[in-house]
Amino acid sequence: MNEQLQSDFDKIVKNSKFSNKEIQLKKDFLNKFIESGFPNRKQEDWKFLDISQIIKKNISDLSYFIDYSQPNKIDPSTFVDGLEHNKIIFLNGKIEKIDFNYEDKSKIEISDETKKDILFNYENSLIDLNSAFTDKVFKILVKKDYSLTKPLIIYHSTNDSIKSTNINLRLDFELGENSCLKLIDYFTNNTNKNFINIFYNFNLEKDSILKNYKIDKFRNDNLTYSFNNIEQGNNSVSETFILSAGSDYLKNEINCNLNGEYSSAFINGVFSLKENQQHEIRTTINHLVENTKSYQLIKSVLGKNSKSAYQGRIFVNSKAQKTDGYQLSKAILLDKTSEFNAKPELEIYADDVKCSHGSASGSLDENSIFYLMSRGLNYQQSKELLINGFLLDVVEKITDPEIKNLIKNIIGLKK
């Protein structure tokens, strides 16, 4: 693996316009990744889904080189219908289009951050890999007192021109004071057995609002890792919704630092897995000052030989009095081969707090199915109705009505 990494890194450097300083920084990140390697089950955060073994099993010869000079053709048929929106299009790891045509361009600033020393102090070898191989890093600034009139959809697509390739993407977002961004990550990847490694950094200033919706619906055999770091100032709000359903393997990781008083974070997620899929959500909410709030609700519906995991950690600093933290995960196992793993954690160093966590799993209630069948439904319809109600509880937490209806339609939920 190390020889392949070094060889592909040299190709990227040769084809790039990086300065010597930038190249050295990237070499440092590459060496850190080589030293640590892909995460494995020996590490506590990866005990349920061992990405090192999953990559070895599913992608025999992983390549790290992408020729970004090659043009890619955008397929408009992959765009979301019925929702006016701004666009950022990633195709085969390359940003092909940035479109904010619905917005006041003077209120949004887009800058190339590649040439700046943007460091993120987090012990994570996949972030090191991302920093070593990312081609472009853009920062998107929403200026003070501006709310985007339309959502921003980031399209993540691959096509047949790449296979068994590591794709690294990074974006930085800054929300100025009293600003608002609605962001949808929309995965439309084809089945090419690539490993997609995404890193977003969000900085929310006072009174700003981030609404982030991650939609992985379409069946594909890619492996995806997504890491979001969220820094929140006074009275800011972050709302994250995750639909985890399409990829063979997907891990969404969210690290949220509530740095300002009266800041709050809401994370809701749905696993809807069919057969032979492995998905995980891992969240860390750090309550660092007084009067902060977090709420997390994760629900799973798991088919044959599918596996989901939820690791949720709430940390309360000694200064963070009057913290309100809530966390709950539930799962329905549709087959005896289905597997759900939960690891809820509370680490509390303050005494005036209200925190709770819980987890439950089981099969569908046969008495409920029998009751519905006695009212005229068949067995399959009864199961679908119960699953619909189980998942609808999470989707109803979405605060934007237009996006809520979009996600209901995507999942196939009925009101």
ZAROKE-594161 format. One record per atom (N, C-alpha, C): residue in one letter; x, y, z. Coordinates in steps of 0.02 Angstrom, whole numbers, padded with zeros to 5 digits, always signed. Layout:
N
aXYZ...
//
This chain:
415
m+00041-00060+00000m+00000+00000+00000m+00043+00063+00000n+00096+00063+00039n+00138+00123+00045n+00170+00143-00021e+00191+00093-00060e+00221+00108-00125e+00170+00139-00172q+00108+00113-00171q+00055+00140-00212q+00039+00212-00191l+00036+00224-00126l+00023+00291-00100l+00075+00341-00125q+00138+00323-00116q+00193+00368-00134q+00194+00380-00209s+00184+00327-00248s+00185+00333-00321s+00129+00379-00345d+00068+00369-00318d+00011+00411-00339d+00019+00483-00314f+00048+00491-00255f+00061+00558-00229f+00109+00596-00275d+00161+00562-00298d+00210+00593-00343d+00177+00614-00409k+00129+00573-00434k+00094+00591-00495k+00052+00654-00485i+00019+00658-00427i-00023+00716-00414i+00020+00779-00409v+00076+00775-00374v+00121+00833-00368v+00146+00855-00436k+00164+00806-00478k+00190+00821-00545k+00139+00857-00587n+00074+00839-00579n+00021+00868-00620n-00010+00930-00589s+00014+00950-00530s-00017+01006-00495s+00024+01070-00502k-00005+01124-00475k+00030+01188-00472k+00044+01208-00400f+00051+01158-00356f+00065+01173-00286f+00134+01204-00278s+00140+01249-00230s+00205+01277-00213s+00245+01226-00173n+00309+01238-00164n+00352+01192-00125n+00326+01187-00053k+00302+01242-00026k+00276+01241+00042k+00213+01197+00047e+00169+01204-00002e+00108+01163-00003e+00125+01089-00011i+00172+01075-00054i+00193+01006-00064i+00221+00976+00000q+00260+01014+00036q+00289+00989+00098q+00235+00976+00151l+00185+01021+00154l+00129+01010+00200l+00092+00946+00183k+00080+00935+00119k+00045+00876+00098k+00087+00813+00111k+00152+00818+00102k+00196+00762+00118k+00192+00744+00193d+00188+00795+00235d+00183+00783+00307d+00119+00745+00323f+00064+00766+00292f+00000+00730+00303f+00003+00659+00276l+00036+00651+00218l+00043+00584+00189l+00082+00538+00237n+00136+00564+00265n+00177+00524+00311n+00137+00506+00374k+00096+00553+00397k+00054+00537+00456k+00005+00481+00440f-00024+00484+00379f-00070+00430+00360f-00034+00363+00353i+00024+00364+00322i+00063+00302+00313i+00080+00272+00381e+00096+00315+00428e+00114+00291+00496e+00054+00257+00530s-00006+00286+00520s-00066+00260+00555s-00103+00208+00514g-00106+00218+00448g-00145+00174+00405g-00219+00185+00411f-00258+00143+00377f-00331+00147+00382f-00353+00126+00452p-00404+00158+00480p-00428+00138+00546p-00452+00065+00546n-00446+00033+00604n-00468-00037+00610n-00500-00047+00678r-00526-00107+00690r-00566-00120+00749r-00527-00117+00815k-00461-00113+00811k-00422-00104+00872k-00433-00035+00903q-00456+00012+00861q-00472+00078+00885q-00545+00081+00906e-00558+00108+00965e-00624+00107+00995e-00678+00136+00948d-00661+00190+00913d-00711+00223+00870d-00728+00182+00808w-00689+00129+00795w-00699+00089+00735w-00712+00015+00752k-00735+00003+00813k-00743-00066+00836k-00800-00103+00802f-00849-00067+00776f-00907-00099+00745f-00899-00111+00670l-00871-00062+00636l-00861-00068+00564l-00788-00054+00548d-00751-00105+00534d-00679-00101+00523d-00666-00082+00450i-00653-00017+00438i-00647+00006+00369i-00584-00022+00335s-00533-00036+00374s-00472-00064+00345s-00487-00132+00312q-00522-00175+00348q-00538-00241+00321q-00590-00236+00265i-00637-00189+00272i-00689-00181+00221i-00659-00160+00154i-00611-00114+00157i-00577-00092+00095i-00538-00150+00064k-00502-00187+00106k-00464-00244+00080k-00509-00296+00047k-00567-00306+00077k-00613-00357+00051k-00647-00335-00013n-00665-00269-00018n-00706-00245-00073n-00667-00211-00129i-00608-00184-00113i-00568-00149-00163i-00498-00178-00161s-00482-00220-00208s-00418-00256-00204s-00358-00211-00216d-00361-00168-00266d-00304-00124-00282d-00328-00052-00283l-00326-00019-00226l-00351+00049-00220l-00301+00099-00248s-00324+00139-00296s-00282+00191-00325s-00298+00258-00293y-00247+00302-00288y-00255+00367-00256y-00246+00425-00305f-00233+00410-00367f-00220+00462-00417f-00282+00474-00460i-00300+00538-00466i-00353+00558-00513i-00325+00614-00556d-00334+00608-00621d-00311+00659-00667d-00364+00714-00671y-00355+00767-00632y-00405+00821-00629y-00405+00864-00692s-00358+00854-00737s-00357+00892-00799s-00409+00866-00849q-00433+00806-00837q-00482+00777-00883q-00552+00806-00871p-00585+00829-00925p-00652+00857-00916p-00703+00802-00902n-00755+00819-00865n-00810+00773-00851n-00875+00804-00875k-00918+00763-00903k-00982+00787-00928k-01035+00782-00873i-01067+00838-00858i-01120+00840-00807i-01184+00811-00836d-01216+00767-00798d-01279+00737-00818d-01337+00772-00781p-01374+00816-00815p-01428+00853-00781p-01484+00808-00755s-01488+00747-00780s-01542+00702-00757s-01534+00682-00684t-01474+00693-00657t-01463+00676-00586t-01485+00732-00539f-01504+00790-00566f-01523+00845-00524f-01591+00833-00491v-01599+00861-00432v-01663+00856-00395v-01716+00898-00430d-01773+00866-00445d-01829+00901-00476d-01875+00930-00423g-01910+00983-00442g-01962+01010-00398g-01937+01053-00341l-01873+01070-00341l-01844+01111-00288l-01793+01159-00318e-01809+01222-00320e-01761+01271-00345e-01702+01274-00297h-01641+01271-00324h-01583+01266-00279h-01519+01290-00313n-01472+01309-00272n-01403+01323-00294n-01366+01257-00298k-01308+01256-00332k-01274+01193-00345k-01198+01199-00335i-01169+01147-00306i-01098+01131-00313i-01095+01059-00337i-01060+01047-00392i-01060+00980-00422i-00990+00951-00418f-00983+00898-00380f-00922+00858-00378f-00932+00798-00425l-00890+00791-00475l-00894+00734-00520l-00825+00701-00524n-00822+00639-00502n-00758+00603-00499n-00706+00641-00458g-00729+00673-00404g-00683+00707-00359g-00665+00778-00378k-00688+00801-00435k-00671+00867-00460k-00733+00913-00458i-00723+00974-00434i-00778+01022-00435i-00788+01046-00507e-00844+01028-00536e-00859+01046-00605e-00900+01109-00610k-00937+01126-00557k-00979+01185-00561k-00996+01211-00492i-00994+01277-00485i-01019+01312-00425i-01069+01364-00450d-01132+01357-00427d-01186+01398-00454d-01228+01425-00396f-01224+01491-00385f-01266+01525-00335f-01311+01576-00370n-01342+01556-00425n-01380+01602-00466n-01443+01629-00433y-01467+01596-00380y-01526+01620-00345y-01510+01672-00291e-01446+01686-00281e-01427+01727-00224e-01399+01795-00244d-01397+01839-00195d-01363+01904-00201d-01288+01889-00197k-01253+01893-00252k-01182+01872-00255k-01138+01915-00208s-01160+01975-00192s-01120+02018-00147s-01123+01993-00075k-01170+01947-00060k-01178+01923+00009k-01143+01855+00020i-01115+01827-00034i-01080+01763-00030i-01011+01771-00058e-00962+01745-00023e-00893+01749-00047e-00864+01679-00053i-00837+01663-00111i-00807+01598-00123i-00733+01608-00137s-00691+01577-00097s-00619+01586-00104s-00583+01519-00105d-00528+01517-00141d-00486+01457-00145d-00440+01456-00084e-00452+01408-00039e-00414+01403+00023e-00355+01355+00017t-00345+01327-00042t-00294+01275-00050t-00225+01299-00029k-00210+01363-00043k-00144+01388-00031k-00132+01411+00041k-00183+01406+00083k-00176+01426+00153k-00163+01365+00197d-00130+01378+00252d-00115+01324+00299d-00175+01311+00343i-00223+01274+00316i-00283+01258+00355i-00272+01191+00390l-00261+01194+00454l-00248+01134+00492l-00306+01119+00538f-00321+01056+00547f-00375+01035+00591f-00346+00985+00640n-00347+01003+00704n-00314+00963+00755n-00361+00907+00778y-00359+00853+00742y-00401+00796+00759y-00364+00732+00739e-00357+00687+00786e-00319+00626+00773e-00362+00578+00731n-00356+00585+00666n-00396+00545+00621n-00357+00535+00557s-00337+00473+00544s-00294+00460+00486s-00329+00473+00420l-00396+00467+00419l-00432+00480+00356l-00433+00555+00340i-00431+00598+00391i-00424+00669+00378i-00354+00685+00354d-00304+00649+00380d-00235+00656+00355d-00232+00637+00281l-00264+00581+00263l-00267+00559+00194l-00301+00612+00150n-00355+00640+00176n-00391+00692+00140n-00348+00753+00128s-00312+00774+00179s-00269+00834+00173s-00211+00822+00125a-00186+00761+00121a-00130+00745+00077a-00151+00745+00004f-00211+00722-00012f-00230+00711-00082f-00283+00758-00109t-00314+00800-00067t-00364+00847-00092t-00333+00895-00142d-00367+00903-00198d-00341+00947-00251d-00359+01020-00238k-00422+01035-00225k-00445+01102-00213k-00484+01106-00148v-00474+01159-00110v-00513+01172-00050v-00544+01241-00057f-00610+01244-00060f-00644+01309-00065f-00677+01326+00001k-00675+01390+00017k-00711+01416+00075k-00771+01456+00050i-00829+01441+00079i-00891+01476+00062i-00913+01517+00122l-00914+01583+00114l-00932+01629+00168l-01001+01657+00154v-01048+01647+00201v-01113+01681+00198v-01107+01741+00245k-01114+01800+00217k-01098+01860+00255k-01153+01877+00306k-01135+01921+00351k-01178+01941+00407k-01248+01962+00382d-01298+01938+00419d-01369+01957+00408d-01398+01932+00341y-01365+01882+00311y-01392+01857+00247y-01414+01784+00255s-01474+01770+00232s-01500+01701+00229s-01510+01682+00157l-01481+01627+00136l-01489+01605+00067l-01563+01595+00051t-01584+01621-00006t-01655+01616-00025t-01674+01546-00046k-01624+01507-00071k-01636+01439-00093k-01585+01392-00062p-01601+01328-00055p-01552+01281-00028p-01492+01273-00076l-01436+01253-00047l-01377+01234-00086l-01374+01157-00087i-01374+01128-00147i-01366+01055-00152i-01296+01041-00178i-01259+01000-00141i-01194+00977-00163i-01203+00906-00191y-01191+00900-00256y-01199+00835-00290y-01132+00797-00288h-01136+00735-00265h-01078+00691-00263h-01090+00636-00314s-01052+00637-00369s-01064+00588-00423s-00999+00557-00446t-01004+00495-00467t-00950+00461-00502t-00978+00429-00565n-00934+00417-00614n-00956+00382-00674n-00907+00326-00690d-00916+00295-00748d-00878+00236-00766d-00804+00248-00780s-00784+00311-00782s-00714+00326-00799s-00666+00313-00741i-00692+00306-00680i-00648+00289-00624i-00676+00228-00587k-00631+00188-00561k-00650+00128-00524k-00595+00111-00475s-00615+00086-00415s-00567+00067-00363s-00519+00125-00348t-00548+00184-00340t-00508+00245-00331t-00528+00281-00267n-00479+00309-00233n-00492+00350-00175n-00506+00422-00197i-00564+00449-00179i-00585+00517-00195i-00586+00557-00131n-00551+00613-00129n-00548+00655-00069n-00577+00724-00085l-00626+00745-00044l-00660+00809-00053l-00658+00849+00012r-00652+00915+00005r-00655+00958+00064r-00685+01025+00047l-00729+01049+00092l-00757+01117+00088l-00758+01147+00158d-00745+01212+00161d-00750+01250+00224d-00807+01300+00218f-00849+01303+00269f-00906+01349+00269f-00900+01396+00329e-00913+01460+00317e-00916+01508+00372e-00982+01545+00367l-01021+01542+00421l-01085+01577+00424l-01076+01638+00468g-01081+01697+00438g-01074+01759+00475g-01131+01769+00524e-01125+01819+00566e-01174+01833+00617e-01244+01841+00587n-01293+01805+00616n-01363+01810+00596n-01374+01790+00523s-01336+01741+00499s-01345+01715+00431s-01376+01645+00434c-01396+01620+00375c-01428+01554+00373c-01410+01518+00308l-01394+01453+00314l-01379+01411+00256l-01417+01345+00262k-01453+01328+00209k-01483+01262+00203k-01443+01223+00151l-01415+01167+00173l-01367+01129+00132l-01390+01056+00127i-01392+01031+00065i-01409+00961+00053i-01350+00926+00020d-01324+00874+00052d-01275+00830+00020d-01314+00774-00015y-01306+00770-00081y-01347+00724-00121y-01301+00677-00159f-01304+00613-00142f-01259+00563-00171f-01294+00527-00229t-01264+00533-00289t-01292+00500-00348t-01238+00457-00381n-01197+00424-00341n-01141+00386-00367n-01164+00323-00403n-01127+00304-00455n-01137+00240-00487n-01097+00186-00450t-01106+00124-00471t-01074+00068-00435t-01005+00055-00464n-00954+00084-00432n-00886+00078-00458n-00835+00058-00405k-00857+00040-00345k-00812+00020-00291k-00756+00070-00279n-00775+00133-00270n-00727+00185-00251n-00732+00197-00176f-00679+00226-00147f-00681+00247-00078f-00682+00323-00076i-00738+00351-00053i-00749+00423-00053i-00740+00451+00017n-00696+00500+00023n-00675+00527+00088n-00690+00602+00089i-00740+00622+00129i-00765+00691+00128i-00752+00724+00196f-00729+00787+00194f-00718+00825+00255f-00747+00895+00246y-00795+00913+00290y-00823+00980+00292y-00806+01012+00359n-00789+01076+00358n-00780+01114+00419n-00829+01173+00418f-00869+01179+00472f-00918+01233+00477f-00900+01277+00536n-00903+01343+00526n-00895+01391+00580n-00957+01435+00583l-00996+01428+00637l-01059+01464+00644l-01049+01521+00694e-01054+01582+00671e-01048+01639+00715e-01115+01653+00750k-01116+01704+00792k-01174+01720+00834k-01239+01723+00794d-01290+01690+00820d-01358+01693+00792d-01365+01662+00722s-01316+01625+00700s-01320+01594+00633s-01354+01526+00637i-01380+01503+00579i-01417+01440+00576i-01391+01398+00518l-01373+01336+00532l-01354+01287+00481l-01404+01230+00481k-01433+01216+00422k-01476+01158+00414k-01444+01114+00361n-01420+01055+00382n-01380+01012+00338n-01415+00944+00332y-01430+00924+00269y-01466+00862+00256y-01423+00818+00211k-01409+00758+00233k-01366+00711+00196k-01409+00654+00169i-01411+00647+00103i-01456+00599+00072i-01416+00548+00031d-01411+00488+00057d-01378+00432+00022d-01432+00379+00011k-01466+00385-00045k-01525+00344-00058k-01513+00291-00111f-01475+00306-00165f-01471+00263-00223f-01420+00208-00214r-01440+00146-00228r-01398+00087-00215r-01335+00090-00257n-01277+00081-00224n-01213+00080-00258n-01163+00042-00215d-01106+00021-00244d-01058-00018-00206d-00995+00022-00189n-01004+00089-00182n-00949+00130-00157n-00945+00126-00081l-00887+00143-00055l-00875+00150+00017l-00865+00224+00031t-00902+00251+00079t-00901+00323+00091t-00889+00338+00164y-00845+00387+00176y-00834+00413+00244y-00843+00488+00241s-00885+00514+00285s-00899+00586+00287s-00888+00612+00358f-00846+00663+00364f-00832+00693+00429f-00852+00767+00427n-00894+00787+00474n-00913+00857+00482n-00888+00883+00550n-00851+00938+00548n-00834+00973+00610n-00873+01038+00612i-00909+01049+00668i-00952+01108+00674i-00932+01147+00736e-00913+01210+00726e-00897+01256+00781e-00953+01307+00787q-00982+01313+00847q-01041+01355+00855q-01031+01411+00906g-01050+01472+00886g-01047+01530+00929g-01113+01541+00966n-01119+01597+01000n-01177+01612+01042n-01242+01609+01003n-01291+01574+01031n-01359+01572+01005n-01364+01545+00934s-01314+01508+00913s-01315+01476+00846s-01351+01409+00850v-01376+01387+00791v-01413+01324+00788v-01387+01283+00729s-01372+01219+00742s-01357+01173+00687s-01408+01116+00689e-01435+01101+00630e-01482+01046+00622e-01455+00999+00568t-01444+00937+00586t-01417+00888+00539t-01465+00829+00533f-01483+00812+00471f-01523+00752+00458f-01485+00707+00411i-01484+00641+00426i-01446+00593+00386i-01493+00537+00363l-01498+00529+00297l-01530+00469+00268l-01474+00424+00243s-01466+00368+00276s-01411+00322+00262s-01440+00258+00233a-01437+00250+00166a-01473+00195+00135a-01441+00164+00074g-01401+00202+00035g-01382+00178-00031g-01317+00142-00037s-01264+00167-00006s-01196+00140-00016s-01188+00072+00015d-01140+00034-00011d-01122-00029+00022d-01097-00017+00093y-01054+00034+00099y-01027+00052+00165y-01030+00128+00170l-01053+00153+00228l-01056+00225+00239l-01049+00239+00313k-01002+00284+00329k-00996+00308+00398k-00999+00384+00397n-01049+00411+00433n-01055+00483+00443n-01031+00498+00514e-00983+00544+00519e-00957+00563+00584e-00965+00638+00593i-00992+00658+00650i-01004+00729+00664i-00973+00747+00731n-00930+00797+00730n-00901+00824+00791n-00925+00896+00798c-00963+00909+00851c-00994+00975+00859c-00971+01006+00925n-00942+01065+00921n-00918+01102+00980n-00965+01161+00993l-01003+01157+01048l-01047+01211+01068l-01006+01260+01110n-00976+01309+01075n-00930+01356+01107n-00964+01417+01135g-01025+01432+01114g-01058+01493+01135g-01121+01478+01175e-01138+01521+01222e-01198+01512+01262e-01261+01512+01219y-01308+01471+01240y-01373+01464+01206y-01366+01436+01135s-01310+01405+01120s-01304+01369+01056s-01336+01300+01063s-01358+01273+01007s-01392+01208+01009s-01377+01168+00946a-01377+01102+00954a-01363+01056+00899a-01416+01000+00899f-01443+00987+00839f-01494+00936+00831f-01470+00888+00776i-01466+00823+00793i-01444+00773+00745i-01496+00717+00743n-01526+00707+00684n-01575+00654+00674n-01555+00612+00614g-01564+00547+00619g-01542+00504+00566g-01584+00442+00556v-01585+00418+00494v-01622+00357+00475v-01574+00310+00439f-01568+00249+00464f-01537+00194+00426f-01594+00155+00394s-01592+00147+00328s-01641+00105+00293s-01602+00059+00247l-01582+00001+00274l-01535-00043+00239l-01571-00106+00214k-01554-00126+00153k-01585-00185+00122k-01545-00248+00139e-01497-00265+00096e-01458-00326+00107e-01383-00310+00103n-01346-00342+00147n-01272-00342+00144n-01242-00271+00145q-01272-00225+00181q-01245-00158+00188q-01220-00147+00259q-01170-00103+00265q-01142-00086+00331q-01138-00010+00337h-01176+00018+00383h-01179+00090+00391h-01171+00109+00465e-01143+00167+00476e-01132+00191+00545e-01139+00266+00548i-01165+00290+00604i-01164+00361+00622i-01128+00367+00690r-01080+00411+00692r-01045+00425+00755r-01048+00500+00768t-01072+00519+00827t-01079+00589+00844t-01043+00604+00909t-01013+00663+00912t-00984+00689+00973t-01008+00760+00982i-01047+00772+01034i-01071+00839+01050i-01035+00862+01113n-00997+00916+01106n-00958+00943+01162n-00992+01006+01188h-01022+01001+01247h-01052+01059+01280h-00996+01093+01320l-00975+01151+01298l-00915+01181+01326l-00928+01244+01368v-00989+01271+01364v-01007+01331+01403v-01078+01321+01430e-01101+01368+01471e-01168+01363+01501e-01224+01369+01450n-01281+01341+01469n-01344+01351+01432n-01339+01329+01359t-01319+01267+01348t-01318+01239+01281t-01364+01178+01278k-01385+01160+01218k-01434+01106+01210k-01416+01062+01152s-01427+00997+01159s-01419+00950+01103s-01474+00898+01105y-01494+00875+01046y-01546+00825+01039y-01526+00778+00982q-01529+00712+00995q-01510+00664+00944q-01560+00606+00943l-01584+00589+00883l-01630+00533+00874l-01610+00495+00812i-01593+00432+00819i-01571+00389+00764i-01615+00326+00762k-01642+00311+00703k-01683+00250+00696k-01659+00208+00637s-01661+00142+00646s-01636+00095+00595s-01690+00045+00577v-01693+00030+00511v-01732-00027+00487v-01684-00068+00445l-01672-00130+00467l-01616-00169+00440l-01639-00234+00408g-01619-00244+00345g-01636-00304+00309g-01585-00359+00318k-01590-00409+00275k-01549-00470+00280k-01474-00455+00276n-01437-00480+00323n-01363-00474+00325n-01340-00401+00326s-01383-00355+00345s-01362-00285+00350s-01343-00269+00423k-01302-00217+00429k-01274-00200+00495k-01270-00125+00502s-01297-00099+00557s-01290-00027+00571s-01262-00018+00641a-01230+00039+00650a-01202+00055+00716a-01212+00129+00729y-01226+00145+00792y-01231+00215+00813y-01190+00224+00876q-01140+00267+00870q-01100+00286+00928q-01114+00360+00941g-01143+00375+00999g-01160+00444+01015g-01130+00464+01082r-01091+00517+01081r-01057+00539+01142r-01078+00611+01158i-01100+00622+01220i-01114+00689+01245i-01062+00705+01299f-01023+00757+01287f-00972+00779+01335f-00995+00846+01365v-00992+00851+01432v-01012+00912+01466v-00953+00937+01507n-00927+00994+01487n-00871+01025+01522n-00893+01049+01592s-00844+01056+01637s-00860+01079+01705s-00891+01149+01706k-00877+01188+01654k-00905+01256+01649k-00976+01255+01620a-00997+01199+01593a-01058+01197+01553a-01119+01180+01597q-01132+01222+01646q-01192+01213+01687q-01254+01227+01644k-01310+01199+01667k-01375+01207+01633k-01374+01179+01562t-01335+01126+01553t-01336+01089+01490t-01398+01046+01485d-01426+01041+01425d-01482+00997+01412d-01462+00952+01353g-01450+00888+01366g-01428+00842+01315g-01472+00780+01313y-01494+00761+01254y-01539+00703+01246y-01516+00662+01187q-01520+00595+01196q-01496+00550+01143q-01536+00485+01146l-01561+00462+01088l-01600+00401+01086l-01589+00366+01019s-01580+00300+01020s-01575+00261+00959s-01621+00200+00964k-01654+00184+00908k-01699+00126+00905k-01689+00090+00839a-01700+00025+00839a-01690-00014+00778a-01743-00068+00772i-01765-00079+00709i-01808-00136+00692i-01766-00184+00650l-01761-00246+00672l-01723-00298+00637l-01772-00341+00597l-01767-00338+00531l-01814-00374+00489l-01795-00446+00475d-01735-00466+00496d-01711-00534+00483d-01666-00554+00541k-01661-00618+00553k-01619-00642+00607k-01544-00630+00594t-01527-00614+00531t-01457-00599+00515t-01441-00524+00521s-01492-00483+00534s-01481-00411+00541s-01444-00398+00607e-01407-00342+00608e-01367-00327+00668e-01367-00252+00681f-01383-00232+00742f-01381-00162+00763f-01336-00156+00825n-01290-00108+00822n-01245-00096+00878n-01253-00023+00901a-01259-00014+00966a-01265+00053+00994a-01215+00063+01050k-01184+00121+01051k-01138+00138+01104k-01151+00210+01127p-01200+00219+01171p-01214+00286+01196p-01165+00303+01253e-01142+00366+01254e-01094+00387+01304e-01114+00455+01333l-01109+00461+01399l-01115+00525+01434l-01052+00536+01475e-01019+00593+01465e-00961+00611+01505e-00974+00681+01533i-00991+00683+01597i-01018+00744+01626i-00974+00767+01685y-00953+00831+01682y-00912+00860+01735y-00945+00920+01768a-01010+00932+01753a-01048+00985+01785a-01106+00954+01824d-01133+00989+01873d-01184+00958+01916d-01255+00984+01902d-01262+01041+01869d-01327+01068+01854d-01343+01056+01781v-01358+00993+01765v-01370+00973+01695v-01431+00927+01691k-01457+00921+01630k-01511+00874+01616k-01490+00834+01554c-01466+00773+01565c-01441+00732+01509c-01471+00662+01515s-01486+00633+01458s-01512+00564+01457s-01494+00531+01392h-01491+00464+01394h-01480+00426+01333h-01516+00359+01339g-01531+00329+01281g-01563+00265+01281g-01557+00231+01214s-01568+00165+01214s-01563+00127+01152s-01607+00065+01157a-01639+00047+01101a-01682-00013+01101a-01683-00043+01031s-01690-00108+01027s-01694-00141+00962s-01738-00203+00968g-01768-00223+00912g-01810-00282+00912g-01842-00291+00843s-01884-00343+00838s-01919-00356+00775s-01986-00320+00775l-02020-00321+00719l-02087-00292+00716l-02135-00329+00762d-02180-00293+00792d-02229-00321+00838d-02281-00361+00800e-02281-00426+00810e-02328-00469+00774e-02401-00454+00793n-02413-00433+00855n-02482-00415+00876n-02507-00355+00837s-02462-00306+00825s-02481-00247+00786s-02495-00267+00714i-02454-00312+00687i-02465-00336+00619i-02533-00372+00614f-02547-00414+00663f-02611-00450+00664f-02670-00402+00668y-02663-00349+00708y-02716-00300+00715y-02730-00266+00647l-02677-00245+00613l-02686-00212+00549l-02715-00259+00497m-02695-00323+00499m-02723-00371+00451m-02797-00382+00465s-02816-00378+00528s-02887-00386+00545s-02929-00327+00520r-02894-00272+00502r-02929-00213+00475r-02926-00210+00398g-02903-00266+00367g-02907-00271+00295g-02841-00267+00257l-02786-00253+00291l-02722-00251+00257l-02692-00321+00253n-02650-00333+00201n-02615-00396+00200n-02551-00391+00242y-02514-00446+00245y-02456-00448+00290y-02403-00396+00269q-02388-00392+00205q-02336-00346+00181q-02358-00273+00192q-02420-00258+00178q-02445-00190+00189q-02442-00171+00262s-02456-00218+00306s-02453-00205+00378s-02382-00190+00400k-02334-00228+00375k-02264-00215+00392k-02243-00146+00367e-02260-00130+00306e-02241-00066+00278e-02271-00008+00316l-02332-00015+00339l-02365+00039+00377l-02330+00050+00444l-02311-00004+00477l-02276+00002+00541l-02207+00033+00532i-02171+00013+00479i-02105+00042+00466i-02111+00115+00448n-02163+00131+00409n-02176+00200+00389n-02184+00244+00451g-02225+00223+00498g-02235+00261+00559g-02173+00267+00602f-02134+00213+00603f-02072+00212+00643f-02022+00264+00617l-02014+00268+00551l-01965+00315+00522l-01992+00386+00518l-02057+00392+00510l-02088+00458+00502l-02074+00502+00563d-02069+00472+00620d-02055+00508+00682d-01990+00548+00677v-01940+00520+00642v-01876+00555+00635v-01881+00610+00582v-01911+00594+00525v-01916+00642+00471v-01957+00704+00492e-02006+00694+00535e-02046+00750+00558e-02006+00801+00599k-01947+00782+00622k-01904+00829+00659k-01874+00882+00613i-01874+00870+00547i-01846+00919+00500i-01888+00982+00503t-01855+01039+00512t-01892+01102+00524t-01909+01139+00460d-01878+01122+00403d-01893+01155+00340d-01947+01116+00303p-02007+01144+00294p-02063+01105+00265p-02049+01080+00194e-02017+01121+00153e-02005+01102+00083e-01956+01044+00079i-01903+01047+00119i-01853+00993+00118i-01882+00931+00153k-01922+00941+00203k-01955+00884+00236k-01996+00844+00186n-02036+00879+00145n-02077+00844+00095n-02034+00811+00042l-01979+00843+00023l-01932+00813-00025l-01906+00747+00002i-01884+00746+00064i-01855+00686+00094i-01908+00632+00103k-01968+00652+00121k-02023+00603+00126k-02034+00568+00059n-02033+00607+00005n-02042+00579-00062n-01984+00533-00081i-01924+00554-00063i-01864+00513-00080i-01868+00446-00044i-01886+00448+00020i-01889+00385+00059i-01951+00344+00041g-02003+00379+00018g-02066+00344+00004g-02112+00341+00063l-02104+00389+00109l-02147+00391+00168l-02212+00426+00152k-02265+00404+00183k-02330+00434+00175k-02346+00474+00238k-02381+00530+00229k-02399+00573+00285k-02451+00539+00329
//
